[in-house]
Amino acid sequence: MKKTMLAVLAILAIIVVWLTPPAFAYNPADVKKLLETNSCQYCDLSSADLIEKNLRGAHLEHANLAHVKLLGSQLTGAFLDGADLSFADLRGFWNSASVTNANLYSSDLTGSDLTDVNFTDSEFIYTKLNDAQMVRTNFARADLEDANLEGATLKDVSFYHACLCYTTMPDGYKDRSCSYFYCPRDEPPYCPPRALCRQ
């Protein structure tokens, strides 16, 4: 009986360990470097608490910022090209930031100021962009599948060859056809086939 109980406890312990999601841990030295120099390219800042930090013009190219907390932070003119921003709280001020070829999978940009931000070739699958301010924002060739833009303000925004499959637009409309990339009428008429749009 005692052996059976120990075996059951051992199995339960293994199951708990197996089901526990991996911990994301930033490198404290990288956080210190960022706050002191405003630059940390290729750094590990995953899950770091950077709430309400002044990161104007910061160089964070190719940094790991998955699960990071940037709520209320100032990222005007920052460079985050190639960065991993997945599952991150990015609600803040992003004016004129460069965020090309970045991963923003399932991140939260609700209510953010995205004026003049360049998001070319970035991934926004399941990203929250509700109520965001988008003026001259560039989403060229970005993947916005299942992203939510409901309530967002759009003015002179470029979605040239962007994937808008199942994307919720500012008026609440959700395009379920996924039959083409968005191509404005004043742009060249060619649109890539659906095969290029994430399934």
C-alpha positions as a Markdown table, in Angstrom:
| # | Residue | x | y | z |
|---|---|---|---|---|
| 1 | Met | 0.0 | 0.0 | 0.0 |
| 2 | Lys | 2.8 | 2.4 | 0.9 |
| 3 | Lys | 4.7 | 1.6 | -2.3 |
| 4 | Thr | 1.6 | 2.1 | -4.3 |
| 5 | Met | 1.0 | 5.5 | -2.7 |
| 6 | Leu | 4.6 | 6.6 | -3.4 |
| 7 | Ala | 4.3 | 5.5 | -7.0 |
| 8 | Val | 1.1 | 7.5 | -7.4 |
| 9 | Leu | 2.7 | 10.6 | -5.9 |
| 10 | Ala | 5.8 | 10.2 | -8.1 |
| 11 | Ile | 3.5 | 10.0 | -11.2 |
| 12 | Leu | 1.6 | 13.0 | -10.1 |
| 13 | Ala | 4.8 | 15.0 | -9.5 |
| 14 | Ile | 6.0 | 14.1 | -13.0 |
| 15 | Ile | 2.6 | 15.2 | -14.5 |
| 16 | Val | 2.7 | 18.5 | -12.7 |
| 17 | Val | 6.3 | 19.2 | -13.9 |
| 18 | Trp | 5.4 | 18.2 | -17.4 |
| 19 | Leu | 2.2 | 20.4 | -17.6 |
| 20 | Thr | 3.9 | 23.5 | -16.0 |
| 21 | Pro | 4.7 | 26.0 | -18.7 |
| 22 | Pro | 8.4 | 26.9 | -19.1 |
| 23 | Ala | 9.5 | 30.0 | -17.1 |
| 24 | Phe | 10.7 | 32.9 | -19.1 |
| 25 | Ala | 13.6 | 34.6 | -17.4 |
| 26 | Tyr | 15.3 | 37.8 | -18.6 |
| 27 | Asn | 19.0 | 38.4 | -18.2 |
| 28 | Pro | 19.4 | 41.0 | -15.4 |
| 29 | Ala | 22.6 | 42.2 | -16.9 |
| 30 | Asp | 20.7 | 42.9 | -20.2 |
| 31 | Val | 18.0 | 44.9 | -18.4 |
| 32 | Lys | 20.7 | 47.0 | -16.7 |
| 33 | Lys | 22.5 | 47.5 | -20.0 |
| 34 | Leu | 19.3 | 48.7 | -21.6 |
| 35 | Leu | 18.4 | 51.2 | -18.8 |
| 36 | Glu | 21.9 | 52.6 | -18.7 |
| 37 | Thr | 22.7 | 52.8 | -22.4 |
| 38 | Asn | 19.3 | 52.8 | -24.1 |
| 39 | Ser | 20.6 | 50.0 | -26.3 |
| 40 | Cys | 20.5 | 46.2 | -26.1 |
| 41 | Gln | 20.5 | 44.5 | -29.4 |
| 42 | Tyr | 20.2 | 40.7 | -29.4 |
| 43 | Cys | 19.5 | 40.8 | -25.6 |
| 44 | Asp | 17.3 | 38.5 | -23.6 |
| 45 | Leu | 14.7 | 40.7 | -22.0 |
| 46 | Ser | 11.9 | 38.1 | -22.0 |
| 47 | Ser | 9.3 | 38.7 | -19.2 |
| 48 | Ala | 11.1 | 41.8 | -18.0 |
| 49 | Asp | 9.1 | 44.5 | -16.2 |
| 50 | Leu | 9.7 | 47.7 | -18.2 |
| 51 | Ile | 6.5 | 49.4 | -17.3 |
| 52 | Glu | 6.5 | 53.2 | -17.9 |
| 53 | Lys | 10.1 | 53.3 | -18.9 |
| 54 | Asn | 11.5 | 56.0 | -21.2 |
| 55 | Leu | 13.0 | 54.1 | -24.1 |
| 56 | Arg | 12.9 | 56.9 | -26.7 |
| 57 | Gly | 15.2 | 56.0 | -29.6 |
| 58 | Ala | 16.3 | 52.7 | -27.9 |
| 59 | His | 18.1 | 50.2 | -30.0 |
| 60 | Leu | 16.5 | 46.8 | -29.4 |
| 61 | Glu | 17.1 | 45.1 | -32.8 |
| 62 | His | 16.6 | 41.3 | -32.6 |
| 63 | Ala | 16.1 | 41.4 | -28.9 |
| 64 | Asn | 14.0 | 38.7 | -27.1 |
| 65 | Leu | 11.1 | 40.7 | -25.6 |
| 66 | Ala | 8.6 | 37.9 | -25.4 |
| 67 | His | 6.1 | 38.3 | -22.5 |
| 68 | Val | 7.7 | 41.7 | -21.7 |
| 69 | Lys | 5.7 | 44.3 | -19.8 |
| 70 | Leu | 6.0 | 47.7 | -21.6 |
| 71 | Leu | 2.7 | 49.2 | -20.5 |
| 72 | Gly | 2.8 | 53.0 | -20.7 |
| 73 | Ser | 6.4 | 53.0 | -21.9 |
| 74 | Gln | 7.7 | 55.6 | -24.3 |
| 75 | Leu | 9.2 | 54.0 | -27.4 |
| 76 | Thr | 9.1 | 57.0 | -29.8 |
| 77 | Gly | 11.7 | 56.5 | -32.5 |
| 78 | Ala | 12.9 | 53.2 | -31.0 |
| 79 | Phe | 14.4 | 50.4 | -33.3 |
| 80 | Leu | 12.9 | 47.0 | -32.7 |
| 81 | Asp | 13.6 | 45.4 | -36.1 |
| 82 | Gly | 13.7 | 41.6 | -36.0 |
| 83 | Ala | 12.6 | 41.6 | -32.3 |
| 84 | Asp | 10.5 | 38.9 | -30.7 |
| 85 | Leu | 7.6 | 40.8 | -29.0 |
| 86 | Ser | 5.2 | 37.8 | -28.8 |
| 87 | Phe | 2.7 | 37.6 | -25.9 |
| 88 | Ala | 3.9 | 41.0 | -24.7 |
| 89 | Asp | 2.0 | 43.9 | -23.1 |
| 90 | Leu | 3.0 | 46.7 | -25.6 |
| 91 | Arg | 0.4 | 49.3 | -24.7 |
| 92 | Gly | 2.3 | 52.6 | -25.0 |
| 93 | Phe | 3.7 | 55.3 | -27.2 |
| 94 | Trp | 5.4 | 54.0 | -30.4 |
| 95 | Asn | 5.5 | 57.1 | -32.6 |
| 96 | Ser | 7.9 | 56.8 | -35.5 |
| 97 | Ala | 9.3 | 53.5 | -34.2 |
| 98 | Ser | 10.9 | 50.9 | -36.6 |
| 99 | Val | 9.5 | 47.5 | -36.0 |
| 100 | Thr | 10.1 | 45.7 | -39.2 |
| 101 | Asn | 10.3 | 41.9 | -39.6 |
| 102 | Ala | 9.3 | 41.5 | -35.9 |
| 103 | Asn | 7.1 | 38.9 | -34.2 |
| 104 | Leu | 4.2 | 40.4 | -32.4 |
| 105 | Tyr | 2.2 | 37.2 | -32.1 |
| 106 | Ser | -0.7 | 37.5 | -29.6 |
| 107 | Ser | 0.7 | 40.8 | -28.2 |
| 108 | Asp | -1.4 | 43.6 | -26.8 |
| 109 | Leu | -1.2 | 47.1 | -28.4 |
| 110 | Thr | -4.7 | 48.2 | -27.3 |
| 111 | Gly | -5.0 | 52.0 | -27.3 |
| 112 | Ser | -1.4 | 52.6 | -28.4 |
| 113 | Asp | -0.2 | 55.5 | -30.4 |
| 114 | Leu | 1.2 | 53.9 | -33.6 |
| 115 | Thr | 1.6 | 57.1 | -35.6 |
| 116 | Asp | 4.3 | 56.8 | -38.3 |
| 117 | Val | 5.4 | 53.3 | -37.1 |
| 118 | Asn | 6.9 | 51.0 | -39.7 |
| 119 | Phe | 5.7 | 47.4 | -39.2 |
| 120 | Thr | 6.7 | 46.1 | -42.7 |
| 121 | Asp | 6.9 | 42.3 | -42.8 |
| 122 | Ser | 5.9 | 41.8 | -39.2 |
| 123 | Glu | 3.6 | 39.2 | -37.7 |
| 124 | Phe | 0.4 | 40.3 | -35.9 |
| 125 | Ile | -1.5 | 37.0 | -35.6 |
| 126 | Tyr | -4.0 | 37.2 | -32.8 |
| 127 | Thr | -2.6 | 40.6 | -31.8 |
| 128 | Lys | -4.9 | 43.2 | -30.1 |
| 129 | Leu | -4.8 | 46.5 | -31.9 |
| 130 | Asn | -8.2 | 47.7 | -30.5 |
| 131 | Asp | -8.6 | 51.5 | -30.2 |
| 132 | Ala | -5.1 | 52.1 | -31.4 |
| 133 | Gln | -4.2 | 55.4 | -33.1 |
| 134 | Met | -2.8 | 54.6 | -36.6 |
| 135 | Val | -1.7 | 57.6 | -38.7 |
| 136 | Arg | 0.6 | 56.8 | -41.6 |
| 137 | Thr | 1.3 | 53.5 | -40.1 |
| 138 | Asn | 2.9 | 51.0 | -42.5 |
| 139 | Phe | 1.7 | 47.4 | -42.4 |
| 140 | Ala | 3.1 | 46.5 | -45.8 |
| 141 | Arg | 3.4 | 42.7 | -46.3 |
| 142 | Ala | 2.5 | 42.2 | -42.6 |
| 143 | Asp | 0.5 | 39.2 | -41.4 |
| 144 | Leu | -2.5 | 40.4 | -39.5 |
| 145 | Glu | -4.4 | 37.1 | -39.5 |
| 146 | Asp | -7.0 | 37.0 | -36.7 |
| 147 | Ala | -5.7 | 40.4 | -35.4 |
| 148 | Asn | -8.3 | 42.7 | -33.8 |
| 149 | Leu | -8.4 | 46.4 | -35.0 |
| 150 | Glu | -11.9 | 47.1 | -33.7 |
| 151 | Gly | -12.3 | 50.7 | -32.7 |
| 152 | Ala | -8.9 | 51.7 | -34.1 |
| 153 | Thr | -8.4 | 55.1 | -35.8 |
| 154 | Leu | -6.9 | 54.6 | -39.3 |
| 155 | Lys | -5.7 | 57.5 | -41.4 |
| 156 | Asp | -3.3 | 57.1 | -44.4 |
| 157 | Val | -2.4 | 53.6 | -43.2 |
| 158 | Ser | -0.7 | 51.2 | -45.7 |
| 159 | Phe | -1.9 | 47.6 | -45.8 |
| 160 | Tyr | -0.1 | 47.0 | -49.1 |
| 161 | His | 0.0 | 43.2 | -49.7 |
| 162 | Ala | -0.8 | 42.6 | -46.0 |
| 163 | Cys | -2.6 | 39.4 | -45.0 |
| 164 | Leu | -6.0 | 40.3 | -43.5 |
| 165 | Cys | -7.4 | 36.8 | -43.2 |
| 166 | Tyr | -10.1 | 36.8 | -40.4 |
| 167 | Thr | -8.9 | 40.2 | -39.3 |
| 168 | Thr | -11.4 | 42.3 | -37.4 |
| 169 | Met | -11.5 | 45.8 | -38.9 |
| 170 | Pro | -12.2 | 49.0 | -37.1 |
| 171 | Asp | -15.9 | 48.8 | -37.8 |
| 172 | Gly | -16.1 | 45.3 | -36.4 |
| 173 | Tyr | -16.3 | 43.6 | -39.8 |
| 174 | Lys | -14.4 | 40.4 | -40.0 |
| 175 | Asp | -13.3 | 39.2 | -43.5 |
| 176 | Arg | -13.7 | 35.4 | -43.5 |
| 177 | Ser | -13.0 | 34.9 | -47.2 |
| 178 | Cys | -9.2 | 34.9 | -46.9 |
| 179 | Ser | -9.2 | 34.9 | -50.7 |
| 180 | Tyr | -6.7 | 37.7 | -51.3 |
| 181 | Phe | -4.2 | 40.1 | -49.7 |
| 182 | Tyr | -5.4 | 43.6 | -49.3 |
| 183 | Cys | -4.5 | 45.7 | -52.4 |
| 184 | Pro | -5.7 | 49.3 | -52.5 |
| 185 | Arg | -7.3 | 50.4 | -55.8 |
| 186 | Asp | -4.6 | 53.0 | -56.4 |
| 187 | Glu | -1.8 | 50.4 | -56.1 |
| 188 | Pro | -0.8 | 47.8 | -58.8 |
| 189 | Pro | -3.7 | 45.4 | -59.3 |
| 190 | Tyr | -1.7 | 42.2 | -58.7 |
| 191 | Cys | -2.4 | 40.4 | -55.4 |
| 192 | Pro | -0.6 | 37.3 | -54.3 |
| 193 | Pro | -2.6 | 34.1 | -54.2 |
| 194 | Arg | -4.1 | 32.8 | -51.0 |
| 195 | Ala | -1.4 | 30.2 | -50.7 |
| 196 | Leu | 0.9 | 33.1 | -49.6 |
| 197 | Cys | -1.5 | 34.2 | -46.9 |
| 198 | Arg | -1.0 | 32.2 | -43.7 |
| 199 | Gln | -3.6 | 29.3 | -43.5 |
